[in-house]
Amino acid sequence: MRRPLSVVVDAGAMRHNLARVRALAPGCRCMAVVKAEAYGHGIARAVRALDGADAFGVCCLAEALQVRETAPHSTVVLLEGCLSAAEFAEAGRLGLETVVHHAEQLAMLESERPALRVWLKIDTGMHRLGFAPAEVATAWARLQVAVPGAHRLMTHLAAVEDATFTAGQLERFHQATAGLHAERSIANSAALLSLPEAAMDWVRPGLMLYGASPLQGDQGQAHGLRPAMSLCSELIAVHELRRGDRVGYGAAWECPAELRVGIVAAGYGDGYPRSAAPDTPVLVAGRPARLIAPPSMDMLAVQLDQVPEARPGDPVLLWGPELPVETVAAGAGTIPHQLLSGITRRVAIREHGAD
């Protein structure tokens, strides 16, 4: 028997969201970020939907190969860069582009001299990856000698909602790159939605391509985005419980009165967040219900007081266009990126409109 839980991916929504990126950053080229299985939507599926992008950003060589299998002539950028001389050689053989963010990588480039385009990354305050601003001029000069060509400059914003901190990042980037003749990239999804001055030659949307917003307390639909993923299941049982009955592991939740409880085929083994708090919303047959006991590996318990006629087999939406993933993430104390990319391999994925 099939398990009723599935992910439904809407390729049309991804195409729509890419068009929104174009509208928000007119004249900019777009690197569509498809790492982590395209935030859970599937790399091949996303690359087909986003074939209008100018490049695809991935984490590693294995992901780059998945992109190339789907789009053989696409431009693919390794966002974490190459981690060994052998990887630099392979990236050059495959015609990839790569980020270089520390001195050891630069030394490998000088040794291997592969034929590839490089994105020199600058640490403007996130302190994760990148050359310090004071090192940029020297690193850029070494890069031009090691691999002559048209290379690019980039940084990553850490806290777009903190205007003062972000202003400092932008100023450090502009100062560090002054006088260097190269295309530049700053804006990620958060900046595209709230900081138009960060949209330079290239933009690098990730989460917003899949219809969600990375901004705290915000939703992608408020910016004209369309959610591309629906997590769908069914009720597999309905119980009439009495006041004082307890539900779930640890007997942690107690019925305050007589009520109907539905059991949904979904749990943390599928990627639904174990941290989801009571009252996190779900939709049963299109109507509001709410989580009660802590999620278990394979099942969720939901209160059906607003769906009195509910019965096994009724559809359940855990997130999707009618129930934004940002809302569920807030109820779980996490971020939408984690929910979308956290879907596990046992969950069936199908495309919207497919049988």
Beta strands, then each sheet from edge to edge (+ up, - down):
strand 1: 6-9
strand 2: 29-33
strand 3: 55-58
strand 4: 76-78
strand 5: 97-100
strand 6: 117-121
strand 7: 152-154
strand 8: 183-185
strand 9: 202-203
strand 10: 229-241
strand 11: 246-247
strand 12: 253-254
strand 13: 259-265
strand 14: 281-284
strand 15: 287-291
strand 16: 299-303
strand 17: 315-319
strand 18: 348-351
sheet 1: 18+ 1+ 10- 13+ 16- 15+ 14- 17+
sheet 2: 8+ 7+ 6+ 5+ 4+ 3+ 2+ 9+
sheet 3: 11+ 12-
end
